[in-house]
Amino acid sequence: MKRGTTPTISISVEGVELSYLKDIYISIKQDNNIITKTGEHITIDNDSGTIGVYLTQDETLSFRPGYVFIQLRATTTGGNVIASDVQQISIDEILQEGAIT
C-alpha cells in the first residue's frame, strides 16, 4: 500500500461462511496509530470469500513508510466472536506529501 492513496484492502477469509458474520471490525495499527473500520467502509464478496476495507488518503498518510499490522474481528449470527491472525502490510513512501483532490 502506498501512502496518500485510497486503497481497498482485500482480506481472504477461510473456514468461515461470510454470510454468518454480523459485526465486522478491521483494525490497522502502526505504533500508537490504530484505525478501525466497520460498517460502510467494509464490503463482503461471498463468491470470492473476501472482505474489502476502504482507506482514505488521510488514513494512509497517517502511516509512515514501513509496515502496519492488520486484523479482522467479527461476531457471528450465532453470537460467537472470531479473530483472524495478525498480518503485516508494507507501507510505501510517496514523493509528494499531502492529500490531493
TAFEN-V791313 format. One record per residue. N is the residue number from 1. RES is the residue in three letters. SS is DSSP state (helix for helix, strand for strand, loop for the rest). PHI is phi in radians with two decimals (NA if undefined). OMEGA is omega in radians with two decimals (* if undefined). Layout:
BEGIN
n = <N,N>
res = <RES,RES>
ss = <SS,SS>
phi = <PHI,PHI>
omega = <OMEGA,OMEGA>
END
This chain:
BEGIN
n = <1,2,3,4,5,6,7,8,9,10,11,12,13,14,15,16,17,18,19,20,21,22,23,24,25,26,27,28,29,30,31,32,33,34,35,36,37,38,39,40,41,42,43,44,45,46,47,48,49,50,51,52,53,54,55,56,57,58,59,60,61,62,63,64,65,66,67,68,69,70,71,72,73,74,75,76,77,78,79,80,81,82,83,84,85,86,87,88,89,90,91,92,93,94,95,96,97,98,99,100,101>
res = <MET,LYS,ARG,GLY,THR,THR,PRO,THR,ILE,SER,ILE,SER,VAL,GLU,GLY,VAL,GLU,LEU,SER,TYR,LEU,LYS,ASP,ILE,TYR,ILE,SER,ILE,LYS,GLN,ASP,ASN,ASN,ILE,ILE,THR,LYS,THR,GLY,GLU,HIS,ILE,THR,ILE,ASP,ASN,ASP,SER,GLY,THR,ILE,GLY,VAL,TYR,LEU,THR,GLN,ASP,GLU,THR,LEU,SER,PHE,ARG,PRO,GLY,TYR,VAL,PHE,ILE,GLN,LEU,ARG,ALA,THR,THR,THR,GLY,GLY,ASN,VAL,ILE,ALA,SER,ASP,VAL,GLN,GLN,ILE,SER,ILE,ASP,GLU,ILE,LEU,GLN,GLU,GLY,ALA,ILE,THR>
ss = <loop,strand,loop,loop,loop,loop,loop,strand,strand,strand,strand,strand,loop,loop,loop,loop,loop,helix,helix,helix,strand,strand,strand,strand,strand,strand,strand,strand,strand,strand,loop,loop,strand,strand,strand,strand,strand,loop,helix,helix,helix,strand,strand,strand,strand,loop,loop,loop,loop,strand,strand,strand,strand,strand,loop,loop,helix,helix,helix,helix,helix,loop,loop,loop,loop,strand,strand,strand,strand,strand,strand,strand,strand,strand,strand,strand,loop,loop,loop,loop,strand,strand,strand,loop,loop,loop,strand,strand,strand,strand,strand,strand,loop,loop,loop,loop,loop,loop,loop,loop,loop>
phi = <NA,-1.74,-1.09,1.33,-1.89,-2.14,-1.38,-1.94,-1.47,-1.77,-2.03,-1.41,-2.05,-2.02,1.44,-2.36,-1.31,-1.07,-1.19,-1.52,-1.47,-1.78,-1.96,-2.02,-2.21,-2.09,-1.93,-2.15,-2.33,-2.49,0.97,-1.63,-1.57,-2.16,-1.98,-2.03,-1.97,-2.70,1.13,-1.20,-1.48,-2.09,-2.10,-2.14,-2.03,-1.08,-1.12,-1.64,1.22,-2.16,-2.08,-1.89,-2.29,-1.64,-2.09,-1.52,-1.02,-1.05,-1.17,-1.24,-1.23,-1.29,-1.69,-1.61,-1.00,2.44,-2.32,-2.09,-1.91,-2.31,-2.56,-1.81,-2.28,-2.75,-1.84,-1.74,-1.10,-1.51,1.64,-1.39,-1.97,-2.11,-2.54,-1.43,-1.16,-1.36,-2.04,-1.87,-2.21,-1.33,-1.97,-1.69,-1.27,-2.14,-1.47,-1.80,-1.32,1.79,-1.37,-2.10,-2.11>
omega = <3.10,3.07,3.06,3.10,-3.14,-3.06,2.88,-3.14,-3.12,-3.11,3.07,-3.12,3.14,3.06,3.13,3.05,-3.04,-3.14,3.11,-3.14,-3.08,-3.13,-3.09,3.08,3.06,-3.11,3.10,-3.00,2.95,-3.07,3.14,-3.13,3.11,3.05,3.09,-3.10,3.09,3.02,-3.01,3.11,-3.09,3.06,3.13,3.06,-3.11,-3.10,-3.11,-3.12,-3.11,3.03,3.12,3.08,-3.08,3.06,3.11,3.05,-3.12,3.13,3.14,3.07,3.14,3.10,3.05,3.07,-3.10,-3.13,2.93,3.08,-3.11,3.12,3.05,3.01,-3.12,2.95,3.12,3.10,3.09,3.09,3.09,3.07,3.14,3.08,3.08,2.95,3.07,3.13,3.07,3.03,3.11,3.08,-3.10,3.14,2.97,-3.10,3.12,-3.12,3.04,3.13,3.05,-3.13,*>
END
